Amino acid sequence: MLVVLTACEKDDQNLDTSPPGVVSNVQITPTNGGALITYDLPNDNDVFYVKASYKSTLGKAMFKVSSYYDNNIELEGYNDINEHEVKIEVYDRSNNVSEPVIERFSPLESHIELAKQNMVITPDFGGVKLVWDNVSAKTLFAYLFYTNSAGQEITEILPSSLEHEKKVVRGMDTIRKEFFVQLEDFHGNKTEIISKGEHSPLFEEEIDKSKWELVSNLSVDGNEWEGETVNLWDGVVDTKDNSDDNSYCMISRRANGGQLSYPLDIVIDMNAAVVMNRFVVWQRAFWYGNESEYFYYQNENFKAFNLYASNDLDEWILIGEYSIEDPKDTEGNVPSAAIQEAIDGHGFELEEYTQAFRYLKFSVTENFGSEEYVNISELSIFGTQDELNN
């Protein structure tokens, strides 16, 4: 016991109780909703980290730290341009703290205020489109408020961290209504609610597939086993639990010259003048021999494809290039969220809605790995349609 007590007494005598020096050459650059602090560390060998303590616009006590490897700290949480104070302290490895350095600064206008000002709302199919710039690309939440035709006050919450954002809110009638917006940052700061004008959403419908016909001389053969090319638009989505709805197009190597030679084109005459703004596609769900699991994202399902539009079957305009991401982990497991996405159908928004066209080419460019088959269950497109001008 005497030896232990003696050792403890020696450790107490060697305990570092000297505080480190202070930061020097402090420079503060105001940012949108915050500030960037740069500094020089003291010469102490045991400096551990630097801590900046401050209060946000909402009065919440906050702090940011930076290790001894860095010489900068970014502050955030402001939604004003008033003068603020920050306390900067140095901590060493014995948890000694330096004398504080007090600095003052005024942040620039916050990213949520700027986004509120530059946000533009325009009518879109079945709703409205919101476009805004977020100069700092930091997380924000855009709130859209409007009153529907039943007199209900509706609130839509749109999160984003993109520098250039575009969001479409659907499910609206075409009655003209006023739209209001408010933006909130990650720290709870909110802008005032302002009007973005009155808008009339455009009429949207699912394009009638009963008129669609296969242009067989420009299409691959999708008729193999129980599969038929025209199943792609028969209105029946394949499911795992009901073998009676096995409805899919099956493109086989055997029926197409002995190989899957991409692109694999399916050309559809929609017998209408169609303007498209979005579409949904479904994979094959049923898996013979493994009926307890979904066939989604397995080798024979389609993966990537292009869409083209035409009015004469000679000149084709590319609508877009699309792909279904492979969600499988290293052991081949598919997350439940990805399964649900496949059940609901993979939805794709067009950057801009198309000009009116009659013919659609669905051009498969990749599957999930099979060299024998490509399966596709269903395609639905949305927009408007008119009678053809013959």
Order of alpha helices (4+ residues) and beta strands (2+ residues): alpha-beta-beta-beta-beta-beta-beta-beta-alpha-beta-beta-beta-beta-beta-beta-beta-beta-beta-beta-beta-beta-beta-alpha-beta-beta-beta-beta
